Amino acid sequence: MVTRLPKSDPLNLTGVFRREVPMPPGSFLSLLPDSLWSSLLTTDPGSGAPLYPVCYAKDKRLPLGPGDETVYLTLTGCVAQRRYPYGRGAKEPVILRFRGAGQLLGEAKLLDPCSSVETVCLSDTWVLPYSADHLNRLLGRRGGQGRGALLASLEERNRTDEMIYGTVTRPPLRRVGALLHHLAVTAGTGHPDGSVRITGPRQTDLAEALLVSRSTVENAVSVLRTGNLVASSYRRFVVTDPAGLARLAGVPRDFRLSA
């Protein structure tokens, strides 16, 4: 293994590289066979350069524009991806989705090198960068098992996105609760007392993702605080009772945090 880890390791990157840290269920890394994990950490056969993890600081953009040729495997952190299907006009809709550990970012570049998506790190985010060509070669090894894991993770992600972001007829409290639970699963950090900390997203980000007003999110978070399900401060939420939040939000059992 040639991956060089930072001297200080507060996010347990060492455990991530040893596959000792569970990845969110349904994510690419959770579905990737052990036999292929070591392949993702080897030297790039195209350039000969070793693969080192890179940290992008909070509010920095990942270089995923049309002229960039790199895709990123998220190891820790939380990012917001925005798409502008009708252009960037002031009144045009914006699609915002949150992504966390174990997810591949910029996967469309595996098919179209000119694709792009605006990706902003909401917290300090560790990623493993790959050239699109290199990753395509890796995914094709061992009978395409890696490609199968990626396709399965994208299907899981699409279904989850529909459940979290697309159910606009559900009550706002349940929608906000489900999104916070989703963030706890995909981008949260667990603590021994059972709580889960989510660092990075703001209430305005939640409102933008759910296509509701900020006051709607504020009111929902206030109810969750009163019920001792969530604590919050600027760019930080702590899910103090994951099971209770899941029940209130009506989260299907398959998407609940492990006990």
Salt bridges, closest charged atoms under 4 A:
ASP34 OD1 - ARG19 NH1 2.77
ASP44 OD2 - HIS134 ND1 3.47
ASP44 OD1 - ARG137 NH2 3.84
ASP59 OD1 - ARG235 NH2 3.08
GLU107 OE2 - ARG157 NH2 2.73
GLU118 OE1 - ARG61 NH2 3.59
GLU118 OE1 - ARG88 NH1 3.28
GLU155 OE2 - ARG159 NE 2.67
ASP161 OD2 - ARG99 NH2 2.92
ASP205 OD1 - ARG82 NH2 3.45
ASP205 OD1 - ARG202 NH2 3.07
GLU208 OE1 - ARG82 NH2 3.02
GLU218 OE2 - ARG214 NE 2.94
